[in-house]
Amino acid sequence: MAPLCPGALPLRAFASLLFVCACVAVGCAGASNTAGDAWGVRLSGQTLESLSEINTGKPAGQPLDAKPLLQRQRGDVAIELRADASTAGWLREADKTLAPEMEKGLDWLQRLRPRQHPRVTLVLTLVAPQHHIALRRSHDSRDRMVVDIAVALVPTTSRSAAVAKALGVGLHEMSHAFSNAAFSGHALSRRDDEYRSSMVESCYLVDTMRVGDTLRLAPRKGSDGDEYFVTAQSRDASRDVVSALVRAAGTDTVRWDDNVALLGLKLACGIALAQR
């Protein structure tokens, strides 16, 4: 999702939408982020900028008023969840409800972080999908790398599944930030960066499946001919990732108790991420 950007050159990303959702009830159709939602990370000098645009085309709402909801830290990696009032009310007892998703998120941050920059924080602001929101957040990256984005959370699925999808987007963008040569010490091609970030998002969702969940592997839908080329690359990478995972699972619909399909997915994730 990001062009190859050595040093302080900008990198930009639009997160791909790889799964319809992890659903609690059999046959439920989970909500997905709209095609107009976009996220990005960009390194400018020593500053890491995070960009979020939610519900493009909808009227602008009131200034975002989000409060701390939940924080988890393990060593030098941390995840902070913030939420607007309506979303925080829906995510009641978040410390108990979302513990597995938070712990798996920390696992992925520890796995992904480059040795050259070990202190990292993912800040995720969860908002209700009612208004158009455009945010640009900046953090000094010299002592701690912070990716700070907002994601619209549609409360039509289980709380854990909805937040897992949002955390998947955050890890996707963190993967892009990690891939910058200034942090990682090596350069990835745009194609490899897109593919890796999409695979990270996908494999995190596989990791957070719960009893009763069904994971539907579905590539991002296409757009019209004037689609921005970075968005098109993100879409193409997500399609390739989904195709690889469908082959590994032997199906495009994976139940929580399908041990053969899940084993195939976990092996595919391990191999793909070790190679890139």
JOVENWO-V743215 format. One record per pair of residues at least 4 apart in sequence whose C-alpha atoms are under 7 Angstrom apart, sorted by the first residue. I is the first residue (numbers start at 1). J is the second residue. Records with the same first field share a line. If there is no record, write none. Layout:
BEGIN
I = J  J
END
This chain:
BEGIN
1 = 13  14  190  193  194  230  233  234
2 = 11  12  13  176  190  193  194
3 = 11  12  190
4 = 187  188  189  190
5 = 9  10  11  180
6 = 180  181  182
7 = 181  182
8 = 43  44  45
9 = 43  44
10 = 42  43  44
11 = 41  42  43
12 = 40  41  42
13 = 39  40  41
14 = 38  39  40  231  234
15 = 38  39  169  172  234
16 = 198  220  234  235  238
17 = 219  220
18 = 202  217  218  219  220  238  242
19 = 216  217  218
20 = 30  31  32  216  217  218
21 = 30  31  32  161  215  216
22 = 161  209  213  214  215
23 = 28  30  157  158  161  213  214
24 = 158  212  213
25 = 212
30 = 156  157
31 = 154  156
33 = 37
34 = 55
36 = 55  56
37 = 53  54  55  56
38 = 52  53  54
39 = 51  52  53
40 = 50  51  52  173
41 = 48  49  50  51  173  177
42 = 48  49  50
43 = 47  48  49
44 = 48
46 = 140  141  142
47 = 138  139  140  141
48 = 138  139  140  141
49 = 136  137  138  139
50 = 136  137  138  147  148  149
51 = 135  136  137  149
52 = 134  135  136  149  150
53 = 133  134  135
54 = 132  133  134  152
55 = 131  132  133
56 = 132
57 = 132
58 = 131  132
59 = 131  132
60 = 131  132  133
61 = 131  132
65 = 84
66 = 82  83  84  85
67 = 82  83  84
68 = 81  82  83
69 = 81  82  83  88
70 = 80  81  82  94  95
71 = 79  80  81
72 = 78  79  80  102
73 = 77  78  79
74 = 78  106
76 = 118  119  120
77 = 106  109  110  119  120  121
78 = 106  120  121  122
79 = 121  122  123
80 = 122  123  124
81 = 123  124  125
82 = 124  125  126
83 = 87  88  125  126  127
84 = 88  126  127
85 = 89
86 = 90  128
87 = 91  126  127  128
88 = 92
91 = 159
93 = 97
94 = 98
95 = 99
97 = 160
98 = 102  160
99 = 103
100 = 104
101 = 105  164  208
102 = 106
103 = 107
104 = 108
105 = 109
106 = 110
107 = 111
108 = 112
109 = 113
112 = 175
113 = 118  178
114 = 118  178  183  184
116 = 183  184
117 = 183
119 = 144  145
120 = 144  145  146
121 = 145  146  147
122 = 146  147  148  170
123 = 147  148  149
124 = 148  149  150  170
125 = 149  150  151
126 = 150  151  152  153
127 = 150  151  152  153
128 = 152  153  154
129 = 152  153  154
137 = 148
139 = 146
141 = 145  146
147 = 174
151 = 166
153 = 162
157 = 161  162
158 = 162
159 = 163
160 = 164
161 = 165
162 = 166
163 = 167
164 = 168  205
165 = 169
166 = 170
167 = 171
168 = 172  201  204  205
169 = 173  201
170 = 174
171 = 175  200  201
172 = 176  197  198  200  201
173 = 177
174 = 178
175 = 179  197
176 = 180  193  197
178 = 183  184
179 = 183  184  188  193
180 = 184  187
181 = 185  186  187
188 = 192  193
189 = 193
190 = 194
191 = 195
192 = 196  276
193 = 197
194 = 198  234  237
195 = 199  237  238  241
196 = 200  273  276
197 = 201
198 = 202  237  238  241
199 = 203  241
200 = 204
201 = 205
202 = 206
203 = 207  269
204 = 208
205 = 209
209 = 213  256
210 = 256
211 = 256
212 = 256
213 = 255  256
214 = 253  254  255  256
215 = 253  254  255
216 = 252  253  254
217 = 242  252  253
218 = 242
219 = 238  239  242
220 = 235  238  239
223 = 227
227 = 231  232
228 = 232
229 = 233
230 = 234
231 = 235
232 = 236
233 = 237
234 = 238
235 = 239
236 = 240
237 = 241
238 = 242
239 = 243
240 = 244
241 = 245
242 = 246
243 = 247
244 = 248
245 = 249  265  268
246 = 250  251  252
248 = 264  265  268
249 = 261  262  264  265
250 = 261
254 = 258  261
258 = 262
259 = 263
260 = 264
261 = 265
262 = 266
263 = 267
264 = 268
265 = 269
266 = 270
267 = 271
268 = 272
269 = 273
270 = 274
271 = 275
272 = 276
END
